[in-house]
Amino acid sequence: MSWTDEKVAKLRELWGKGSTASQIAEIIGGISRNAVIGKAHRLNLSAKIKTRAATSNQNFENSLEEKNIKNRRGRKSKFKSLIIEKDFEPENPKQLEELDESSCKWPIGHPDEKSFYFCGRSSLKDFSYCKLHLLYAYQPKGKKEETTDKEEVPELIEKKIQTA
């Protein structure tokens, strides 16, 4: 198959209108889709403006970005609601053997030390930690300063968090 001037002109015209390589091959006749792509490449015809895959990829990325923004807001507000609570139950020091499903498994100290223990407070449903240690373990993404606005956190809670 040889490319005649008429076929090249038709290729340029159809390519410019946004026809697919398969459509161009069918219209010109006697050539394959790959031959059309190869000739378009050799003629340095501009790439298609947007392919279906590129469009759907961009929509997918945009939806992911929007979802991440919503998740960040929701996650942040969940932690702020935990901080608002003023009274944390006192620690109930437990050894590894004494832990059960409802106790906080936050380690206190170093495992090699004799004074090592686990927090032992009541853990929240579906979590391994109490409310206070959840704040440490599951911090929202971003800077730590952004997780709690200083103006919104009462002084009493700040002191409890620092001493716990």
Buried (B, 14 or more C-beta within 10 A) or exposed (E): EEBEEEBEEBBBEBBEEEBBBEBBBEBBEEBEBEBBBEBBEEEEBEEBEEEEEEEEEEEEEEEEEEEEEEEBEEBBEEBBEBBEEEEBEEBBEBEEEEBEEEBBBBEBEEEEEEEBBBBBBEBBEEBBBBBBBBBEEEBBEEEEEEBBEEEEBEEEBEEBBEEB
